[in-house]
Amino acid sequence: METGDIDRLRHPDEALAMILARARPLPIERIPLAEAAWQVLADDVVAEEDHPPFPAATMDGYAVVAGDGSPWREVIGEQTAGFVLDEEVTEGTAVRITTGSPVPPGANAVVPVEETETAEDHVIVHRLDVRPGENIRGVGADLRRGTRILPAGCILGPAELGIIAGLGAVPVPVRRRPRVSVVSTGNELVDPGERPAPGQIRDSNRFSLAAALGGAGADVVWTGKAPDERAALRSLLAERIAASDVVVTSGGVSMGELDLVKALLGELAEVHFRRVFMKPGKPLNFATTDRTLVFGLPGNPVSALVSLELFVKPALAVLSGGGAVARARVPVTLARETAASDRIEFQRATVRVTDDGRLRATTTGSQSSSRLASFVGANALVIIPPRPHPYAAGELVDAVLLGLPLPATG
């Protein structure tokens, strides 16, 4: 790709399409069920047996023969979960049974315990119009053998894990979690526990980015900071690119002489673009090797997090086997007048549901790319297209949802 094309300003949608076109699902691995929570299923799960495998009682009561006209019946046994009673139920007899237990031979209905009365070794049935199959869950009522229960690509939450456990479909085939390295760059950075000298700041990007990546299902295998020193930075980037599926850097991608990440990516990988027509996050670099995606994010904290939400997280979804799922966009009404920029702007906002069911967006104060507090309480990125005059309160725009809308405040 020629340098001029690399430096061309890309629309955010074009940039995302270029990223997703180069993301490939990672290899499949089979892991213990206890380790599979929130990972992405790699193969369909097909029921190899009926569930339940036997007729089961759906409540506590007595297993009986439906249509038996005798209210007075001899109790010939008790059926509980975990074993099978040998006694056969006939007219004039009944078996005490607990919820989920196998229905004993001969019985074809269960009378609820509250519709009966015990009398020594007999039970009095107060309702005689019990129908065949009543209060019984039949063989395969929940899952039929040969049925696809879970599709490849689904996320394994509590219900999915419970289904897999019930079917015994272990170990679980999943896509390997993307191995991600996070590199903060800049001579000015010190660790959070240090007192900054004049001209220095504490490194926040490394920790906010790692938290966001971990929440997106990545295995963050390394985090660290690097100075603005070419040889050391080149060596570190080469090492992390070789050891990772994704490398995320912050800083060093703008136009300054010490913006070394931008220059070094051209030596270590194939650069696809360096600028995006958006605010914040214009100096976003994207490069690849034969097996690694490299995202050179801007150094401003908000720019880095917005870029990660819009571009890195969708790529992680593809690597994890979940497919390229577009972030949900919804129309929202602006709560107050909002300034427009010369680029597409993604403003941090809190979206609430109004009393009449519409979504109302309130931006979170100053939208400076250095003000990380603008993300606190935000559940959306409001998309403000460029135009020469502000958007008025009440105008409709789109928003990328980062979480669920909040209820109306009243």
N, C-alpha and C positions, 0 to 999 in steps of 0.2 A: 504494500500500500504506500502510495506516495505521501511525502510529508505534508503537502498542502491539504490532502484529503483527511489525514489524521487530525489536523488542526481545525478542520471545518466545524463550525458550531452545529451541534446536533439537537434536533428536537428531542425531548425526553422520551417520547414513544419510539422514535427511531433508535435511540441509544439502548433502550431496553430490548428492542427486537434484536439488535446486534449481539447483546449479551446472551440472550436466551438461545440464539442460534448456535452458540459455541458452548453451551452447557450440556453435559451428557450425564445420564444417571450413573451413579457409582456402582461398583460390584455388589452382588448379593452375598449376604452372609447369614448363617443360621445361628440364632442365639437363644439362650434360655428364656422362657416366658417371663421370668422375673425381671429381665433386663429390657423387655420390648416396649415398655410404656412410652407412648408418644412418638414412636418411630413409624416409618412408612412401610406398610406391607408390600413385599416384593412379588409374591405370587398369589393367585386366587386361593381362597380357602374353600374347599368343597367338602361337604359332610360325607364321611365314609360310613356312617351308621345313622339309623333313625334316632331322634331324640324327642321324647323319652323312648328308650328301647323296649318299654313294657307299658301296659295300661297303668296309670297312676291316679291315686285319689287326689282331688283338688282341695279337700278339706277334711277335717276330723269328723268321724262318724262311724257308720256301720255299712260294710259291704253286704249287699243283699241281691236277691233275684228280683228284678223288676216284674211287676204284675202279681207277685205273691200277695194273696188277699188276707193272709193271717197277720194280725197286729202283734201277736205273741210269738217271739222267735227265740230259739235256743242260741246262745252265744257259744260257738264252738272253738274260738281261738282269738288271738290278737295279732294283727299284722302291723309291724312297724318298719321303718326304713332300714334297709341294709340286708334284709334276708327275705326268702320266699317261704310262705306258709304252705305246708302240704295239704292242709284240710280243704275239702271242696265244699263250697256253699251250695245248698239246695233249698227248695221251698221249706219254710219253717225254721231255717237256721240263718245265722248272721255271723260276721266276723268284725270285731272292733278294729278300726283302721285309722292310721294317722296320715296327715297331709303329706303327699309325695310318695307314699308307700305303694308297692305293687298291688294291684287288685287280685285277690286270690282266685283260684280256679272256680268256675261256676257262677261267680258274681258278675253282674253287668250293670250295677248302679251303686251309688253311695248315698245313704240317707244322712243328712247332717245331724250331728250329735244333739243340737238344740231341738230337733223334731222327734226326739226319742226320750224314753224313760227307762232306767235300769230297774230290774227286779231280780235280785240274787243272780242266778246264772242265765237269766233271760233278758231280753230287751223288748220293750213295748214301742212299736212304731206308730206314731200318731198320724202320719200321712202315708196313705197306701197307694196314691196315684203316682208313684215314682216311675219315671220313664227310663227305658234302656239307655245307657251312656251318661245318665245324669251324674254330674260331679266327678266325672272321670276324664282325664286327659289321655287321649288315645295314642297309640304308637305313632311316632313321627309327627305329632301335633305341633311341636315347636320347630323341628328341623327334619326334613326328609332326606334320606340317603341319596347322594348324587346331585344335590342342589348346591349351587354356588352361594355361599353364605356371605363371604367378604370378598370384595374385588381388590386386585392389586392396585396399589396407589392410595388406599385409605389409611388414615392415621389411626394408630392403635390406642384408643382411649379405653375407659373402664368397661364399656359394654363389649367392645371388640375383643379385649383380652379375656373377658369372661366366656365369650363364645368359643374362643380358641381353646381355653382350658377345658370347657365342657366337652369339646370334640376330641381332646387329646392330640391336637394338631401341633405337636412340638417335636423338635425345636422350631422356632418361628423364623421364616424367611423374611428378611428385611434388607433394605438398601443400607450399606454402610453409612454412618454419619459422616458428613463432610469434615475433614480435618482442616482447621482454619488457624492461621497465624495472624497476629495483630501486631503491627509495628508503628509506634509513634516516633516521629522524627522531629528534631530541632534541638539546637544547642541550649535553648532557653528552658528546656523541660527538666524538672526535678520530680522525685517521687513524692506522693502525697504526705508522707511522714516527715519530709524535710522542710526546713525554712528557706524559702526562695531568697537568693541574693538579689541585689538590684539588677533589674532587667530580666529576671527569671520568673517562671510561673510553674505551678504544679501541673503535672500531666493528668488531665481528666479523660482525654479521648480513649486512651488504652482501656480504661475500666468501663466507660459507658458503651463502647463498641463491643467489648468482650461480653458484657451482660446481654446486649441486644442479640448478638450472634448465638449465645447459648440458649436464649429464649426461643430462637428460630430453629433449634434442633441441631446446631453445629457442635462439633467436638473441638473446643478451643484448645489446641495442643501447645500453643506458645504465645506469650505476650511479652513485650519488652519495648524499650526505647532505644533510639539510635541517634548519634550526633550528626551534625551537618559536616561530615568528613567523608570524602568520596570513597576511598579505599575500604574503610571499615563498613560503610553503608552498603557498598556493592557486595562485599563478602557476606554480610548478614542477609541481604535480599536473596542472593543466589542460594544460600543455605536454606532459607525458609521456603523459597519457591520449589526446591527439590524435595522438601519434606512435607508439603501441604497440598491439599486439593484447592484451597483458596488462600490467598494472601491479601490482607487488608492493611493498607498503610494510611496514615493521616499526616498531612503536611508535605511540603516539598514538591508540590505539583503546579505551582503558579508560575510567575514570570521572573522571579528574582534569581540572582546569581547563585544563591545557596539552595535553590529549589532543585535538589539533586535527584529526587525520586523520578521526576519527569524525564531527566536525561538518562538515568540508569535503566529505566524500564525499556527504553529503546535498544539497549545493549543486551538485556537479559531475556527479553520476550518480544512477541509481536504486538505492537501497539495498534489498537483499532480506532480509538478516538481519544481526544484530550480535553474537549470542551463540550458542555451541554447548555442549551438555551434555557436556563432556569436560574432561579434565585430562591434560596441560597444553593450553592453547589456547582457553580459554573465550571471551575477547573477540576473536573472529574476525569481521571485517566483510567482506561480499561485496556488490559493487555492479556495475552495468553501464551502459554507454552503448549506442548503436546498433551499435558495432563493437568495444568494448573491455571486457574483464573486469578488474575491480579487486578485489584481495585485500588487505584491511587486516589484516596479521598482527600478533600481539602482539609486544612488544619483547623479552621474554625469549628468549634464543637457542634453547633447547630447544622452547619453545612455537612459535616461528616455524618451525623445521625440521619438527616433527611436523605442523603445519598444512599446510606445503608438501607433505609426503609424502602426506597423506590427501586433500587437496582440490585443490591446484594441479596436481600431476602428472597426475591423471586428466583434468582439464580440458585440459591441454596435449596429451594423447593424442587427445582428440576434435578439437581444432584442427588437429592434424597429420594427421588422416585415418585414424588407427588405430582409432577407435571407443572407446566407453566400456568399457574393460577393467577389471573389478574387481580390486583388489589381492588376491593369493592369501592366503587365510586357512586356517590349518591348526590342528588340535588339538595342544597341547603340554602336557607335564607340568611343573609348577613344581618347580624344584630346591630351593627353600627357602621358608619361610613368607613371605607377601607381604601387606602391609597393603592394605586396601581404602579407597576414598575415598567421598565422597558423590556423585561423578560417575563416568562411564565413564573409566577411566584407561588411557592408552597408555604402558606402561613400556618403556624401552629394554632389550633383552635379547640375549644370545647363545644361539642355538639350535643344539644338536648332535644328531646321530643316535646313539642308544644302540646297544649291541651287539645288542639284540633288535629293532632297527629302529624304535623309537619316537623321538619328538622331545622333547628335554628343554631347558627354557628356564631360563637363569640371568640375573637382572637385573644391570645393570652398575653396581652401587653406588647411591649416593644419587641419587634421582630428582628432585631439585630442578630447577625450570624454568629456573634460571639456570646450571646445571652442564652445560655443553656437552660435557664429558668423558664424560657418560653415553651419548653417541652413538658414542664411539670403540670400535670392536670390535663394535658392535651390528649384528646382521643381521635383527632383528625388532622389532616393537612388540607386546608382550604386552598383550592386552585384559583389563583387570581390571574387571568390572562392579561397581557400587556394592553394598555390603552392610555391616552394622554390625560384623562381625568379620572377622579376616584370613583369607586363603586358606592352607591348610596345604600344606606340602611334599608333593608327590605328587598334588595336585588337578589336574584337567584344565581348561584354559581355551583360548581361541582366540588366535592370534597372526597379525599381518599380516607377511608375509615381505618384507624389504627386500633380501635376497640369499639365496644358497643356504645351507642348513644346513651346519654344519661336521661333519667326521667325529668319531666318538667319540675321546676322549682316551685311552681304555684305563684 
